[in-house]
């Protein structure tokens, strides 16, 4: 043992651990995996610009809420993401696939619930589930068996032999969610998913979405119900008159606005600021 080592032993109390962490490089942060990417996404109807050049990345494993008042462009944005509407310019991609020109591939990775689900009126709900399962390459009976846990969670067990035409709006939303999740997609895209749901069903839906994302999946949903978005979202985007006025975690939005308010107050501050910039 040399003199320096002897001095170290002498100066270090018994049982004390020497911290050499500063000598070790810090682990590199785990990169976020982008599943949805919007680049300059724009949609015009004549001279009216419904969506004005949105740039946005949504990551695997998160619940992302797109917020905005009625007429702000939420549904138009979702229709472009789903390939139901072509963009005037810009692109929307899911897992690197173009949402419009490669829609068939995109749909294998995505489950979609529109604001107003439409079913064949004179199919029973069990037949709807079997039909959707077969569209995804499943045997009808296997699809129905796979859906049973969700059917029970959403309290539709006693209504599966009813015709969809007789369903309430909330029941149609539940059935649409079951069909959207049937093929175990990596991403759910939901347009105003709690419209028509009672508080009990809304709470069940939120629990289902959190469980879904805990397995590494992603939820992108639009809403104008701010307190719900605040409870379950990892990040939010605020759409105002077709423009993405703000995006980030709630804590980031609070810091950028120097405000410690609720999401509702943040929303109004962002909207006011966007209105002032537009005028």
N, C-alpha and C positions, 0 to 999 in steps of 0.2 A: 504494500500500500504506500503510495507516495504522500508527500506532505499535504497536498491539496485535498486528497481523498480523506486523510485523517482529520483535517480541519472540518470538512463537511460532516463527517460522522459525529464529531465532537459538538458541532453547533446545532445539529438537528435533534430535537427532543424525541425520546422514545415514543413510538406509535404515530408520529406525525408523517403524513404522506406528502412527499415533494410533488408539487403540481408542475408538470412539464407540458400542460395543455397549450401554452403559448408557443411551444416549439413545434407543435403539430399543425399541419394545415387544416383549416376549417372545411368540413364536408361541403361539397358543392350543392346548392339548392336544387331540389328536384324540379325539373322543368314542367310547366303546365302543358297538358296535352289538349290542343285545340280540336274540337269536334265540329263546331259551326263557325264559319268565317264569312262575314259580309264585307265586301269591298266596294265602296262608292255606289251602294244599292239605291237606285232611283226609279220612281214610277210617276209618269205624267199622264193625265187625261186631258188632251188638248193643251190649253194654257195652264191648267191647274196641276200643280206638283203635289201629289199626295204623300210621297216619300222622297226626301231630299238628300241623297248621297250618304247613306248610313255606312259607317265603318265600325265593325264590332267583331270581337272574337269571344266565343263561349267555350268553356273548358269542361272536360270530362269530370264527372263527379259533383257538379254544382247545380243548384237550383237558381236559375236566372229569371228574374221578373222584368217584363217589359211593361212599363207603366205609362199611362197617358189618358187624357180625357177622351170622351167619345169624339171621333173624327180626327184623331191625331195621327192615324196611319198604322195603328197596331195590326188590324186584320189584314190590311194590304201587305204589310211586311211579312206576315205569316203566310199569306197565300203565295208570295214570291218564294219564300223558303220551301214551301211544299211543292213548288213547281206547278201550281194551279194558275199562276199568273206570271207572264214574262216581265222582266224588268225593262225599263226604257234604256238604262245603262247600268253598268256595274255588274257584280256577280254575287251569287250566294252559293256556298259550297258546304257540304256535310261530308266529313271524312275525306276531303279532297275531291269529291264528286260534285259536278255541277248540278244544282237542284232542279234546273229546267231541262237541259239536254240529256242528263243522265238520271232522270227521275226514277226509273224502274230500279236502278241500283240503290239510290238514296232511300227509297221506300222500304227496302229490306232492313235498313238500319234504324228506321224511325217509326214511331207510333204517333198518330195524329187524332186529336179531338177538336172538331170545329165548334164554334159558338152555338150553332144550330145543327146538331146531328140529324141526318136523314137516313131512314131505313126503308126497306120494302115493307109497306104497311101490313101486308097480309102474310108475313113470315112471323112465326112465333120467335120469341127471344132466343130460345135454345137453338132454333134453326139458324138464326142470324149468327150466333157464335160458331156453330158448325161450319156454316158457309165461309165465314172469314178465315177460320182455321184452314179449310181446304184451299183457299186462295193463297195461303202461305205454305202449302205443301204438307199440311198435317192431315191425318185421318179425322173425320168429323167427330167421332166419339172420343178420340184422344184430345181434341181441342176442347170439347165440353168438360172432360175430366180435368184438364189442366186449368180451366177457368173456374172450377168450383170454389177454391179458396177465396178468390176475388168476389165471386157471386155471393158467398156467405158474408164476407166482410162488408159488402155494400148492401146487404139485406135485400137481395133480389131472389132468394131461393124459392119463395112461393109464387114468384111472378114470371118464371122462365117459360111457362107454357102459354103466357098471354101474348096476344098480337101486339107488335110494336106500335101500331096505330092508336092503341088505347093507353099508351104510356104517357105520363106527365113529362114535362120538360126535364125535370130533375132525374127521373128514371131513365130517360133517353141518354142523359149525360153519363149516368152510371154504366149503362150498356155500352156506350161508345168508348169509355175508358177501359172496360174489360176487353173489348175488341182490339183497342190500340196496344194493350200490353200482352196480348195473347202470344205473339211470336217472339217475346222477350227481346225487344229492340234495345239498342244502346242509348236511344234518345227519345224523349217524349216531347211533342210540341202541342201545347194546349192553349186554345183561344177562349179566354174567359171561362175557365173550367168550373168555377163554383156558381155561375149563374144558374138559378133554378134549384140549387141544393139547399136543404135545410141545415141548421147549425150542426146537427149530429153527423150528417153525411159529409159536410165540409170538414169537420174534425177528422173523420175517417180518411178522407181523401188526403189531407195534409200528412197524416201518419204514413199512408201508403207511399206518397211521394218521397218522404224522408227515407223510408226503408229502401226504396228503389235506388236513390242516389247513394246510399251507404254502400251499395254493391258496385260503385264506380260508374253508374249510369248518370245521365244528364236530363234535366227538365228545363225547358224553355217555355214560359207561359206568359200570356198577356192578362192584364187585369187593371181595373180602375179602383179596386178595393184595397186601399193602401195598408190598412192594418194587417190584412192577411199576408200581403207581400213582406211586410216588416217581420212577421213571425217566422216565416219559413225560408226566406231567400238568403243565399250567400252573397249575391250581387244583384243590383237593379240597374236598369237603364230607364231614363225618363225621356219619353218622346213627346215633343210639343210642336204642333203644326208641321208634322212630317220630318222634323229634325231631331236627332239624338242630342238633347241638350245637356245630359250628364250621364255618366256611367261609373259604377264602382261599388264597393262595399259601403254600407251605411256609415261606418266610421270614417271612411275616406271622404264621403260627401259632406259629412258634418265638418271635417277639418277644412275642406276647400271653401266652405261657406262661413267658416268661423262661427258655427252654430251647434248647440248641443240639444237640438230639438228632435221631435219624432219624425218619422218618414213623411207624415202628412205635411208638417211644416216645411221640411226640406223640399218636398214636391212643389209647394206654392212659391217658395223662394226661387227655385230653379225656373219655374214657369214665368215668374215675374221678370227675372233677369233675361230670359230668352225673348220675352215680349219686348222689353226695352231695347235689346240688341237688334231686333227685327225692324223696329220703328225708326 
